[in-house]
Amino acid sequence: MATRDSTDSPRRRIVEAAVELLENGGPDAVSTRAVAAAAGMQPPAIYRLFGDKEGLLEAVAEHGYAQFLERKRAQLDPAPQDPVEELRRGWDMVVEFGVSRPELFAVMNRAAGRGSDAAHRAGLEILHGRVRRLAAGGWLRVDEELAAQIIQATGQGAVTTWHATPADRRDPALLTILRESMIAAVTRTEPLVPAAESGPAAAARALRAALPDGAGVLSDAEQRLLREWLTRLAADGGAPHA
């Protein structure tokens, strides 16, 4: 049985036509009539398959995330020699995608704010995997969740600022400076060795990063509880609460 977006399926033809119109003419070019004409179909097919224009744009975002995920997976190194350099490459790839495909990137970001599809969630898991490797290697300067937020915010901010700047005033140095500022904010200049930082916070970060994702000696509920405790310890150093 063919998949929902199999090659030459009506759904795929419509989505690809919408992406082309979006990238060539912006959101205003993506009318149901124009998309139907570009796909060689009648407008009712769009309403039957997507409900309305908003549903079509959500499918466009899903298509964009799937393409983006392919690029991320092609670059993925499950055991990088230098996890900080891996973070640089990953950040550069996100920014390059956003800089080169601004209209699609904007639609993807809007869709992510409403709900995440499987490709988007898989992309986030790749990001969190990179952050966990940094933590496990003693490179991480801040909490894992905060690190992931900083990485995402600087990447999206870099793309937004780039496109908000007139073309004749854009300076590639901006992207490099933002990337290195992100690196400085979330990583150490040298990996932390166990004796270099003592106390509950350091131990909690190291143990949390080393916890397996799958089933082990602990049940799912026990793993969630342990991660919650470790997150609290990592955040405030285990200071007693009143």
Phi, psi and omega in degrees: 000137183288148177283168184303321183248034180298158183304133178071008175290152179304319180299313181295319179299319180293314181297315181294324176295320179295319179298316181296316178296318180300312186285336179269331186228002180082179185301325182296337180282347185267069172268154181299324180293316181293319180295316180299317180296317181294329180272356181072035183226175178266147181308323180303334180296326179294316180293325180292321185271329189237350180089302179200185181297323180297321176295323177296317180295326176295322177292325176297316178298317178299318178298318178296317179296324178296318177295318180297319180296323177301317180293320180295317181293324179295330181272344190296131174244111184293341180220070184292144176290328182229096183294335177289318177293325175299319177297318177301311182298318180296317179296315179300321182294318178299312183294319179298320178298314181292323180290322184276338182227065189297318183293316179294319180299320180294318178295320178298317180294321178295320180293324180296331179288338181265332183168149187255133172271179186298320182294320178295315179297321179294323177296319177296324179295325175296316178300312181294329175295320177297319180294320178297321179294323176297316180295316182295330180273001179081015183271337191285132181268333184235177178298150184302315182295318178295320178301314180298321179294318179297317181298314179295315184296318181291324178294312179294321179295322179298316180294315181298314180295320180302313183282339177280348181267132177308142186306323183284354180247003180286133181235117180304339178299332178302315182295319179295316181294318179296319179297313182290330174294320176297315180301315181294327182286328187252345183235160177270160177287334175225146179296144181283122174272154186307323184279349186282337178219124181250172177105168184298324184298312181296316180296321180294317180297317182294316181293319180297320180293331184272351181295136178289153179279329184273188181290148179210217180287341180261146175287170179301317180296320179292321178295319178297318180294318179296317179297323178297315179298314182296323178297319178295316180296318181294330184283321187234012177073012176078021179297139181295143180261143180288000000 
